[in-house]
Amino acid sequence: KNRFKDLIQEISKKFNYQFKIYEVNTLLKLNKKEISIIINKYLDQSIFLIPLNEISQSIHQLKWVKNVNLSTNLKNKIKVQIYEYKPIGLFSFNNQIFYFSEEGKIIEKYNKNINEKFIVFYGNKVLEKSKYFLKILDKIKHTELSNIKEAYYINERRWNIKLTNGIIVYLSEKNIETSLRNYIKLIDKLKESKINSIKSIDLRNNEKAIISFK
């Protein structure tokens, strides 16, 4: 077996069928240096002996990698197509914060040095429910909702949200969208000075709002 490989390597070298270059698609989160560490050790080997499955599995183990496809031109080049997980929010766990994807996968510890705006989610089974919550926010599409800083999944039943100004809003268990729309209507009617004095807004009953002041 080894003798056969040596023969292929020898012939490949003679006719320039050696792995010399590789191409990686544009990546948003994954560092290409991590890919290079995995691939570079195969440079100059026969293009016919490159273990694509093995390389693919190694790349797949890296953070942010959702899927990966490798292909060769059967001459000297490997094309690496990587599909990354897309973060949709942040998850607080054991006093640490992590990115998580729409599949509910915890990807990596949050990098505070990067200027990104995500809601931080808290609570048991919150990853299972966060996608639905975010879909409601996207459906409403109101600039006021961009001020949501944190979302708390309370007793695995309903949501509280904390805004960038520190206000806590208690949402209805069954009518989240209605609660959020009621919050928007309420805030639109209040003056800035009044808003700054609010501690919390209870919208669990969609027929009324209970406001607590600082």
SVG drawing of the C-alpha trace seen along z (x, -y; Angstrom):
<svg xmlns="http://www.w3.org/2000/svg" viewBox="-59 -66 68 68">
<polyline fill="none" stroke="black" stroke-width="0.4" points="0.0,0.0 2.7,-2.4 4.7,-1.4 1.6,-2.2 1.3,-5.6 5.0,-6.4 4.6,-5.5 1.6,-7.8 3.5,-10.6 6.5,-10.1 4.4,-10.2 2.4,-13.2 5.6,-15.1 7.0,-14.4 3.9,-15.6 3.0,-18.4 -0.1,-16.9 0.8,-18.1 -1.4,-20.0 0.0,-23.6 -2.9,-26.0 -6.2,-26.2 -9.1,-28.7 -11.4,-29.5 -14.7,-31.4 -15.3,-34.6 -15.8,-34.1 -17.5,-36.3 -16.5,-34.7 -14.1,-31.9 -10.4,-32.8 -8.8,-31.5 -5.6,-30.8 -7.4,-27.9 -8.1,-26.5 -4.5,-26.9 -3.2,-25.0 -5.3,-22.0 -4.6,-22.2 -0.9,-23.3 0.5,-19.9 -0.9,-18.4 0.9,-20.8 3.1,-19.2 1.4,-15.8 -0.1,-14.2 -3.5,-15.7 -4.8,-12.2 -3.8,-11.3 -5.3,-14.2 -7.8,-12.8 -10.6,-15.2 -13.0,-13.5 -10.4,-13.7 -9.7,-17.4 -13.4,-18.1 -14.0,-16.4 -11.2,-18.4 -12.6,-21.7 -16.0,-20.7 -14.8,-20.6 -13.9,-24.3 -16.2,-26.8 -18.7,-28.5 -18.5,-25.8 -22.0,-24.5 -21.0,-22.6 -18.0,-22.3 -17.5,-21.1 -14.1,-20.3 -13.3,-19.7 -10.2,-19.5 -9.4,-20.5 -7.5,-17.1 -4.4,-19.1 -3.0,-21.3 -5.8,-23.1 -8.4,-22.4 -11.5,-24.6 -12.9,-24.9 -16.5,-26.0 -17.5,-26.7 -20.9,-27.5 -20.9,-29.3 -23.4,-29.3 -25.3,-32.7 -25.6,-34.1 -29.1,-35.4 -28.5,-36.3 -26.5,-35.9 -27.1,-33.4 -26.2,-34.0 -25.0,-30.8 -22.9,-30.4 -22.1,-34.2 -20.7,-33.9 -22.2,-35.1 -22.2,-33.1 -23.3,-33.5 -26.0,-31.1 -27.5,-30.2 -31.1,-29.8 -30.7,-26.1 -30.2,-26.8 -26.5,-25.8 -24.1,-27.6 -21.3,-28.6 -18.6,-30.5 -18.0,-32.9 -19.1,-36.5 -16.3,-38.8 -17.0,-42.1 -14.4,-43.9 -16.5,-43.5 -19.2,-46.1 -22.3,-44.0 -25.9,-44.4 -27.6,-41.3 -30.2,-40.7 -28.9,-38.7 -31.3,-35.9 -31.7,-34.4 -33.7,-31.4 -34.2,-27.7 -35.0,-26.4 -34.7,-30.0 -32.7,-28.8 -35.7,-26.8 -38.0,-29.8 -35.7,-32.7 -36.2,-32.1 -40.0,-32.6 -39.5,-35.7 -37.1,-37.2 -39.6,-36.4 -42.2,-38.5 -39.8,-41.4 -38.9,-41.1 -42.6,-41.0 -43.4,-44.2 -40.3,-46.0 -40.4,-49.1 -37.3,-51.1 -38.4,-51.2 -37.8,-47.4 -34.2,-47.9 -33.8,-49.2 -34.3,-45.7 -31.1,-44.8 -32.1,-41.6 -34.9,-39.1 -35.8,-36.8 -37.8,-33.6 -39.7,-33.5 -40.7,-30.0 -40.5,-28.6 -43.8,-30.4 -43.5,-34.1 -41.1,-37.0 -39.8,-40.0 -37.6,-42.4 -35.1,-45.0 -34.5,-48.0 -31.3,-50.0 -32.7,-52.7 -33.2,-50.2 -37.0,-49.9 -38.4,-46.3 -41.4,-45.4 -43.6,-42.4 -45.2,-40.7 -48.3,-38.7 -47.8,-34.9 -50.1,-34.2 -50.1,-37.5 -46.5,-38.6 -47.0,-40.5 -50.0,-42.4 -48.0,-43.3 -45.1,-44.7 -47.5,-46.7 -49.2,-48.1 -45.8,-49.1 -45.0,-51.0 -48.3,-52.8 -47.7,-53.7 -44.2,-55.0 -45.2,-57.1 -47.7,-59.0 -45.2,-59.7 -42.7,-62.6 -39.0,-61.8 -39.0,-63.2 -41.8,-60.8 -40.1,-57.8 -36.9,-58.4 -38.8,-58.1 -40.3,-54.7 -39.0,-51.6 -41.2,-49.0 -44.3,-48.5 -46.6,-45.5 -48.4,-44.5 -49.4,-41.0 -53.0,-42.1 -53.5,-43.4 -56.4,-45.5 -54.3,-47.8 -50.8,-48.9 -49.4,-49.1 -46.5,-51.5 -44.1,-51.6 -41.9,-54.6 -38.4,-54.9"/>
</svg>
